Amino acid sequence: MDAVVRDTIERSAPASPVTRSFAIASVTLVVHFATRRLAELFSSSFAVTATDAAREQSDRWELYVTAGDEGSPAPALVPSTPGGAMRLGVYSETYALWMGFQGATLYAVDVPRRRALCWLARSTDVPAWERSRPFLPILQVIFDGTPWMAVHAAAIAWGERGILLAGRGRAGKTSLALAGLRAGWRFAGDDYVLLRTDATPAIAPIYATARLREDMLPHFRELEPARREISEETDERRHELSFALTPEIGTIGGARLAAVLLLERGGAAMPIFSAVSRTAFLATIAGAMGVATPGHDKTRAAKLFRLLSTMAPRRFDPGFTFGPALDALAREIA
């Protein structure tokens, strides 16, 4: 199957691409979009545009982005029947993921040649949550061979010290990260961020996006200039933000990791830190990742275990207001 995946990627290279380059931790991702419309659909989601110097110094990967409704026929790896169950192929040198009913999208990666493909059946049907974190399964495979991995969490940094904020849906990851951005903290993400898991743990941004629930908008009116659209999916209305379009709002960036926290609201009036088991933390952070970025489970679990063997997680209840919560986090990493 390695040869099939490799051939599929090679045959999918756009003839006249619109090329954009993005710096993601130690990697430069050079994305060749088949059309200008595809480039406009995804480019504003990434945190850092790569400079010429960065392209020369970092690990370079090529990604082809094509779509059926933009003139690119379905690759050989796309099932003949649309939709259906997710199909995952993890081979010795390649990776292929058909998202099935979750979205008519094919991801394919040729690891030795550092090339990848994202094929969309219809570019007009890409859900807002997918546009806010594009090509995530591909990026996860790219970083499997490095100390980094993409984790389902928010992250913010103050000075040279960063905080990873894991938590279940509606735990408040987005609102606390955006409150930090507004207060002068660096924002590394509200949904998926890069985590370095070796002897020098760190956080780094992948995306410059956030998805703000409608009920939280009154708390963040000053972020409205960053809104690129309003989405309504799964009966929930969200304001889709891109800080790549509005750099004056705040700073995007990472830092050395100083704290690993499990965000859980328990009704405390003021911020409270307490003990939490590594098992509980892993269960929270790994659940969504298994769906969003399946494959190589042992490799990714080993990275998380390695990090948590040297950095114990803590539970954090932020209380009712953002100011005291951010003050408590600043003291925690001082």
C-alpha positions in Angstrom: 0.0 0.0 0.0 3.0 2.4 0.5 3.3 2.5 -3.3 -0.4 3.2 -3.8 -0.4 6.1 -1.3 2.9 7.5 -2.7 1.5 7.3 -6.3 -1.7 9.0 -5.2 0.1 11.9 -3.7 2.4 12.3 -6.7 -0.4 12.3 -9.2 -2.4 14.9 -7.2 0.2 17.7 -7.5 -1.6 20.8 -8.8 -0.4 22.0 -12.3 -0.5 25.7 -11.5 -0.6 26.0 -7.7 -1.1 29.0 -5.4 1.7 28.4 -2.9 1.8 29.6 0.7 4.4 28.7 3.4 3.8 28.4 7.1 6.2 28.0 10.0 5.0 25.5 12.6 7.5 24.8 15.4 10.5 23.1 13.7 8.7 22.6 10.4 8.1 24.7 7.3 4.9 23.6 5.7 4.8 24.6 2.0 1.2 24.3 0.8 0.4 24.2 -2.9 -3.3 25.0 -3.3 -4.9 24.0 -6.6 -6.8 27.3 -6.8 -6.8 30.7 -5.3 -10.1 30.0 -3.7 -8.7 27.1 -1.7 -5.8 29.3 -0.6 -8.2 31.9 0.7 -10.3 29.3 2.4 -7.4 28.0 4.7 -4.5 30.4 4.7 -5.8 32.8 7.4 -6.0 30.0 9.9 -2.3 29.5 10.4 -0.4 31.4 13.1 3.0 32.1 11.4 3.9 32.7 7.7 7.3 31.3 7.0 10.1 33.6 5.9 12.7 32.7 3.3 15.3 32.2 6.2 12.9 29.8 8.0 12.3 27.8 4.9 16.1 27.2 4.6 16.7 26.4 8.3 13.7 24.1 9.2 12.4 20.7 8.1 10.5 21.3 4.9 7.3 19.5 3.9 5.2 19.9 0.8 1.4 19.6 1.0 -1.0 19.5 -2.0 -4.5 20.8 -1.4 -7.1 19.9 -4.1 -10.9 19.6 -4.4 -13.3 17.8 -6.6 -15.5 20.8 -7.2 -12.3 22.8 -8.1 -11.5 20.5 -11.0 -9.4 17.8 -9.2 -10.9 14.2 -9.7 -11.1 11.8 -6.8 -7.8 10.1 -6.1 -7.5 6.4 -6.2 -7.7 6.1 -2.4 -11.2 7.7 -2.2 -13.9 5.0 -1.8 -16.3 4.6 -4.7 -19.2 5.1 -2.4 -19.1 8.6 -0.7 -19.5 8.9 3.0 -19.5 5.7 5.0 -17.2 4.8 7.9 -13.8 6.4 8.5 -11.0 4.4 6.8 -7.5 4.5 8.2 -4.4 3.1 6.7 -1.1 3.2 8.6 1.6 1.6 6.6 5.4 1.3 7.0 6.2 4.6 5.3 2.8 6.2 4.5 -0.5 7.2 6.1 -4.0 7.5 4.6 -7.2 8.6 6.2 -10.6 8.9 4.6 -12.9 10.9 7.0 -16.1 9.2 5.7 -19.3 10.5 7.2 -17.4 13.1 9.3 -16.4 14.8 6.0 -15.6 13.8 2.5 -11.9 14.5 2.9 -8.8 12.4 2.1 -5.5 12.9 4.0 -2.4 11.1 2.7 1.2 11.4 3.8 4.4 10.0 2.3 6.8 10.3 5.3 10.2 9.6 3.6 9.5 12.1 0.8 7.9 14.6 3.1 4.9 15.1 0.9 1.2 15.0 1.7 -2.2 15.5 0.1 -5.5 16.9 1.3 -8.3 16.2 -1.2 -11.8 17.6 -0.5 -14.9 16.3 -2.4 -16.5 19.8 -2.1 -14.6 22.9 -0.9 -18.0 24.5 -0.3 -18.9 21.9 2.3 -15.9 22.2 4.6 -17.3 22.7 8.1 -16.2 25.8 10.1 -14.4 23.6 12.8 -12.3 22.0 10.0 -11.4 25.4 8.5 -10.3 26.6 11.9 -7.7 23.7 12.3 -6.9 22.6 8.7 -4.9 19.6 7.8 -4.6 18.5 11.4 -4.2 14.7 10.8 -1.4 15.4 8.3 0.4 17.7 10.8 0.1 15.1 13.5 1.9 12.5 11.3 4.5 15.1 10.3 5.4 15.6 14.0 5.3 11.9 14.9 9.0 11.7 14.2 9.9 14.7 16.4 9.5 15.5 20.1 6.4 17.5 19.2 2.8 16.5 18.9 -0.6 18.2 18.4 -2.8 18.0 21.5 -6.4 18.8 22.2 -5.9 21.7 24.6 -5.6 25.5 24.9 -2.3 27.2 25.7 -1.2 30.7 26.8 2.2 32.1 27.8 3.4 34.9 30.1 7.0 36.0 29.6 9.1 32.9 28.9 6.7 30.5 30.6 3.7 28.7 29.1 0.6 26.9 30.4 -1.2 24.0 28.8 -5.0 24.0 29.6 -6.7 20.7 28.9 -10.4 20.1 29.5 -13.5 18.6 28.2 -15.9 20.5 25.9 -17.4 23.7 27.4 -14.8 23.6 30.2 -13.8 27.1 29.4 -10.6 26.6 27.4 -11.4 29.1 24.7 -12.8 31.8 27.0 -9.8 31.6 29.4 -7.3 31.6 26.5 -9.0 34.6 24.9 -9.1 36.4 28.2 -5.4 35.9 28.4 -4.9 37.2 24.9 -6.9 40.3 25.8 -4.8 40.8 29.0 -1.5 40.7 27.2 -0.6 37.0 27.4 0.6 35.2 24.3 -2.0 33.0 22.7 -0.9 29.6 21.4 -4.4 28.2 20.6 -7.8 27.3 22.0 -8.4 23.9 20.5 -5.2 22.2 19.2 -1.7 23.3 20.0 1.8 21.9 19.6 3.3 20.3 22.7 7.0 19.4 23.0 7.4 16.4 25.2 11.1 15.8 25.6 13.5 17.1 28.2 12.8 20.7 27.2 8.9 20.8 27.2 7.3 23.7 25.4 4.1 24.9 23.7 3.9 26.4 20.2 1.0 27.6 18.1 -0.3 25.9 15.0 -3.3 28.1 14.3 -4.3 31.7 14.8 -8.0 30.9 15.2 -10.6 30.6 17.9 -14.2 29.5 18.0 -16.2 31.7 20.4 -19.6 30.5 21.5 -22.5 33.0 21.0 -23.2 33.1 24.8 -19.6 34.3 25.4 -19.6 37.1 22.8 -20.7 39.8 25.3 -17.5 39.2 27.3 -15.3 39.7 24.2 -16.8 42.5 22.1 -13.3 43.9 21.5 -12.4 40.7 19.5 -15.2 41.2 17.0 -12.8 42.7 14.4 -11.2 39.3 14.2 -14.4 37.6 13.2 -14.3 36.1 9.7 -17.7 34.4 9.8 -20.5 33.1 12.1 -21.1 29.4 11.9 -24.1 27.2 13.0 -23.2 23.6 13.4 -24.6 20.9 15.7 -27.2 23.5 16.8 -24.6 25.8 18.2 -23.8 29.3 17.0 -20.1 30.3 17.0 -18.1 33.3 16.0 -15.1 32.2 14.0 -12.1 34.3 14.8 -8.7 34.7 13.0 -6.0 36.7 14.6 -3.8 36.4 11.5 -6.1 39.0 10.0 -6.0 41.3 13.1 -2.5 41.2 14.6 -3.2 44.4 16.6 -5.6 42.5 18.9 -2.8 40.4 20.6 0.3 38.3 20.2 0.5 34.7 19.0 3.3 32.6 20.3 4.6 29.8 22.5 7.1 29.4 25.3 8.8 26.9 27.6 6.1 24.8 29.3 5.8 25.6 33.1 2.4 24.1 34.0 0.1 21.4 32.8 -3.5 21.9 34.0 -6.8 20.2 33.8 -9.5 22.9 33.5 -12.6 21.9 35.4 -15.3 24.2 36.8 -16.7 23.1 40.1 -18.5 26.2 41.2 -15.7 27.8 43.1 -16.1 31.5 43.7 -12.3 32.1 43.4 -9.5 30.2 41.5 -8.5 26.9 43.1 -5.7 24.5 42.3 -5.9 20.8 43.4 -4.4 17.5 42.7 -5.4 15.4 39.7 -4.2 12.0 38.6 -2.1 11.5 35.4 -4.8 9.0 34.3 -7.6 11.5 34.5 -5.5 14.1 32.6 -4.6 11.6 29.9 -8.2 10.4 29.5 -9.3 14.0 29.0 -6.6 15.0 26.5 -6.5 11.8 24.5 -10.3 11.3 23.9 -10.8 13.8 21.2 -7.4 13.2 19.7 -8.2 9.6 18.8 -11.1 10.8 16.6 -9.4 13.9 15.1 -6.0 12.4 14.5 -6.2 8.6 14.5 -3.2 6.3 14.1 0.2 5.9 15.7 -1.5 5.7 19.1 1.4 4.0 20.9 3.9 6.7 19.7 1.7 9.5 20.8 0.8 7.9 24.2 4.5 7.4 24.9 5.2 11.1 24.3 2.5 12.1 26.8 3.6 9.6 29.4 7.2 10.9 29.0 6.0 14.4 29.6 3.8 13.6 32.6 6.6 11.5 34.2 8.5 14.7 34.8 5.7 17.3 35.0 2.7 16.4 37.2 -0.6 17.8 36.1 -2.9 19.8 38.4 -6.6 20.5 38.4 -7.6 24.2 38.0 -11.1 25.7 38.8 -10.9 29.3 37.5 -13.8 30.6 39.5 -16.3 33.1 38.2 -14.2 35.9 36.6 -11.2 36.1 34.3 -9.1 38.6 36.1 -8.5 36.6 39.3 -8.0 33.4 37.2 -5.3 34.9 35.1 -3.6 36.3 38.3 -3.7 32.9 39.8 -2.1 31.4 36.7 0.6 34.0 36.7 1.5 33.2 40.3 1.5 29.5 39.5 4.3 29.9 36.9 6.2 32.8 38.5 
